[in-house]
Amino acid sequence: MFTTIDQPADCEIRSVIRFLTAKNVSAAEIHRQISDVYGPNAMSSSKVRKWVRAFKDGRENVHDEPRSSQPSVITDDLVNAVDEKIREDRRFTISTLALEFPNVGRTTLHKVVSEKLKFIKLCARWVPRLLTEEHKLERMACALVFLDRYKEGDQFLERIVIGDETWVSHITPESKRQSMEWRHTNSPVREKGQADNLNTQGYGNRVLG
């Protein structure tokens, strides 16, 4: 009955494999002995055969070879530069961003935008019209005038001779897709008036008696 050794170091098991390989013990027998002492899950038979071949080919080191780690392409300087470009124009595409960073791949740029900077692309919320403070004051003034006219009763209606008005648009508003911008998930959604930049002109007469 063998005493099982729990949680052995990898280099310890490899040292045993190297020792038994030097004594011309077969890979199957080495795996059986390792399983008896270190447990059945210590190392698979395929890995034992792999190390046996390596030691027979002249390998002496039982430790892992140092890996040549490739430096990460995503640096703090790149993240800051991309963030600055996004804030200059939130309607950019990955293709246009790639023109600004020709030495960085599109996949890397998309990872910086979506994972590092946490940007997502959102459409502007359409509302009938965006009103300025001046517009709001004018609407309030008109409402007060209408209220005064209402208090006058039918006298105001009897004074109206004719009234007509026509509105003609001169431009097609920007589409919803064209208004898409890169923003953070917690950023407020930008509102866009359906009649933004819509040049209209009124025609007609309003004659009061």
C-alpha positions as CSV (number, residue, x, y, z in Angstrom):
1,M,0.0,0.0,0.0
2,F,1.5,3.3,-1.1
3,T,1.2,6.6,0.7
4,T,-0.3,9.1,-1.6
5,I,1.4,12.5,-1.9
6,D,-1.2,15.3,-2.4
7,Q,-0.7,18.3,-4.6
8,P,2.8,17.7,-5.8
9,A,4.7,20.4,-7.8
10,D,4.9,19.9,-11.5
11,C,8.6,20.0,-11.4
12,E,8.6,17.2,-8.8
13,I,6.6,14.8,-11.1
14,R,8.8,15.7,-14.1
15,S,11.9,14.9,-12.0
16,V,10.5,11.5,-11.3
17,I,9.8,11.0,-15.0
18,R,13.3,12.1,-15.9
19,F,14.8,9.7,-13.3
20,L,12.7,6.7,-14.5
21,T,13.3,7.5,-18.1
22,A,17.1,7.4,-17.5
23,K,16.5,3.9,-16.1
24,N,14.8,2.9,-19.4
25,V,11.4,2.5,-17.7
26,S,8.5,2.6,-20.2
27,A,6.1,5.5,-20.3
28,A,3.2,3.3,-19.3
29,E,5.0,2.0,-16.2
30,I,6.1,5.5,-15.3
31,H,2.4,6.7,-15.5
32,R,1.3,3.8,-13.3
33,Q,3.9,4.5,-10.6
34,I,3.1,8.2,-10.7
35,S,-0.6,7.4,-10.3
36,D,0.1,5.1,-7.4
37,V,2.1,7.7,-5.5
38,Y,0.6,11.1,-6.6
39,G,-2.9,10.0,-7.4
40,P,-4.7,9.2,-10.7
41,N,-5.1,12.9,-11.6
42,A,-1.6,14.0,-11.1
43,M,-0.7,13.7,-14.8
44,S,-2.3,12.1,-17.8
45,S,-0.7,9.3,-19.7
46,S,-0.3,11.5,-22.8
47,K,1.6,14.1,-20.8
48,V,3.8,11.5,-19.3
49,R,4.7,10.2,-22.8
50,K,5.3,13.8,-23.9
51,W,7.8,14.3,-21.1
52,V,9.5,10.9,-21.7
53,R,10.1,11.9,-25.3
54,A,11.4,15.3,-24.3
55,F,13.9,13.8,-21.8
56,K,15.0,11.1,-24.3
57,D,15.6,13.9,-26.8
58,G,18.1,15.5,-24.4
59,R,16.0,17.9,-22.4
60,E,17.4,18.4,-18.8
61,N,15.2,21.2,-17.4
62,V,12.2,20.0,-15.5
63,H,10.7,23.6,-15.2
64,D,8.5,25.4,-17.7
65,E,10.3,27.3,-20.4
66,P,9.9,31.1,-20.1
67,R,7.3,32.3,-22.5
68,S,8.0,35.3,-24.7
69,S,4.9,37.4,-23.9
70,Q,3.9,39.8,-26.6
71,P,3.4,43.3,-25.3
72,S,-0.3,44.4,-25.3
73,V,-1.2,46.6,-28.2
74,I,-3.8,48.4,-26.0
75,T,-1.9,51.0,-24.0
76,D,-3.1,53.8,-21.8
77,D,-1.8,56.3,-24.4
78,L,-3.9,54.6,-27.1
79,V,-7.0,54.5,-24.9
80,N,-6.6,58.3,-24.1
81,A,-6.0,59.1,-27.8
82,V,-9.1,57.2,-29.0
83,D,-11.2,58.8,-26.2
84,E,-10.1,62.3,-27.4
85,K,-11.0,61.5,-31.0
86,I,-14.4,60.2,-29.9
87,R,-15.2,63.4,-28.0
88,E,-14.2,65.5,-31.1
89,D,-16.8,63.6,-33.2
90,R,-19.2,61.2,-31.6
91,R,-20.6,60.2,-35.0
92,F,-17.4,58.5,-36.1
93,T,-17.3,54.9,-37.4
94,I,-14.6,52.3,-36.7
95,S,-13.5,52.7,-40.4
96,T,-12.9,56.5,-40.0
97,L,-11.2,55.8,-36.6
98,A,-8.9,53.3,-38.3
99,L,-7.7,56.1,-40.6
100,E,-6.6,58.1,-37.6
101,F,-4.7,55.1,-36.2
102,P,-3.3,53.3,-39.2
103,N,-1.0,51.1,-37.1
104,V,-3.8,49.7,-35.0
105,G,-6.2,47.0,-36.2
106,R,-9.9,47.5,-36.4
107,T,-10.6,44.7,-33.9
108,T,-8.3,46.4,-31.4
109,L,-9.9,49.8,-32.0
110,H,-13.4,48.3,-31.5
111,K,-12.2,46.6,-28.3
112,V,-10.9,50.0,-27.0
113,V,-14.1,51.7,-27.8
114,S,-16.6,49.1,-26.5
115,E,-14.6,47.4,-23.7
116,K,-12.1,49.9,-22.4
117,L,-14.0,53.2,-22.9
118,K,-17.5,51.5,-22.5
119,F,-19.0,53.4,-25.4
120,I,-22.2,52.2,-27.2
121,K,-23.9,53.7,-30.3
122,L,-27.2,55.4,-29.6
123,C,-29.7,57.2,-31.8
124,A,-31.0,60.6,-30.8
125,R,-34.5,60.6,-29.4
126,W,-36.8,62.4,-31.8
127,V,-39.3,65.0,-30.5
128,P,-41.7,67.1,-32.5
129,R,-39.5,70.2,-32.1
130,L,-36.7,71.5,-29.9
131,L,-37.8,74.8,-28.3
132,T,-35.4,77.4,-27.2
133,E,-36.1,79.7,-24.2
134,E,-37.2,82.4,-26.7
135,H,-39.7,80.0,-28.3
136,K,-41.1,79.1,-24.9
137,L,-41.6,82.8,-24.0
138,E,-43.3,83.4,-27.3
139,R,-45.7,80.5,-26.7
140,M,-46.5,81.7,-23.2
141,A,-47.2,85.2,-24.6
142,C,-49.4,83.9,-27.3
143,A,-51.3,81.7,-24.7
144,L,-51.9,84.8,-22.6
145,V,-53.2,86.7,-25.7
146,F,-55.5,83.8,-26.6
147,L,-56.8,83.8,-23.0
148,D,-57.7,87.5,-23.3
149,R,-59.4,86.9,-26.6
150,Y,-61.4,84.0,-25.0
151,K,-62.6,86.3,-22.2
152,E,-63.9,88.7,-24.9
153,G,-66.4,86.1,-26.0
154,D,-68.0,86.2,-29.4
155,Q,-66.9,89.8,-30.0
156,F,-63.4,88.7,-31.1
157,L,-64.8,86.1,-33.5
158,E,-67.1,88.6,-35.1
159,R,-64.1,90.8,-35.9
160,I,-62.3,88.2,-38.0
161,V,-62.7,88.6,-41.7
162,I,-60.4,85.9,-43.1
163,G,-57.4,83.9,-42.1
164,D,-55.2,81.5,-43.9
165,E,-51.7,80.1,-43.6
166,T,-49.5,77.7,-45.6
167,W,-46.2,76.1,-44.5
168,V,-43.7,74.9,-47.1
169,S,-40.6,72.9,-46.2
170,H,-37.3,73.5,-48.0
171,I,-35.1,70.7,-46.6
172,T,-35.4,67.0,-45.6
173,P,-34.4,66.6,-41.9
174,E,-31.5,64.3,-40.9
175,S,-32.5,60.7,-40.6
176,K,-32.6,58.9,-37.3
177,R,-29.7,56.6,-38.3
178,Q,-27.6,59.6,-39.3
179,S,-28.0,61.0,-35.8
180,M,-26.3,58.0,-34.2
181,E,-23.5,58.9,-31.7
182,W,-21.1,57.0,-29.5
183,R,-22.0,57.5,-25.8
184,H,-21.7,55.8,-22.5
185,T,-24.5,53.6,-21.2
186,N,-25.3,56.1,-18.4
187,S,-25.1,59.2,-20.7
188,P,-28.4,61.1,-21.3
189,V,-29.9,60.5,-24.7
190,R,-29.6,63.5,-27.0
191,E,-33.0,64.8,-28.2
192,K,-33.4,65.7,-31.8
193,G,-36.3,67.7,-33.2
194,Q,-38.0,66.1,-36.2
195,A,-38.1,69.6,-37.7
196,D,-34.5,70.5,-36.8
197,N,-33.0,72.9,-39.5
198,L,-36.3,72.7,-41.3
199,N,-36.6,76.0,-43.2
200,T,-40.3,76.9,-43.4
201,Q,-42.1,79.9,-44.6
202,G,-45.6,81.1,-44.0
203,Y,-47.9,82.5,-46.6
204,G,-51.4,84.1,-46.3
205,N,-53.3,86.9,-44.8
206,R,-54.9,87.4,-41.4
207,V,-57.3,90.3,-41.4
208,L,-59.0,91.5,-38.3
209,G,-61.8,93.9,-38.3
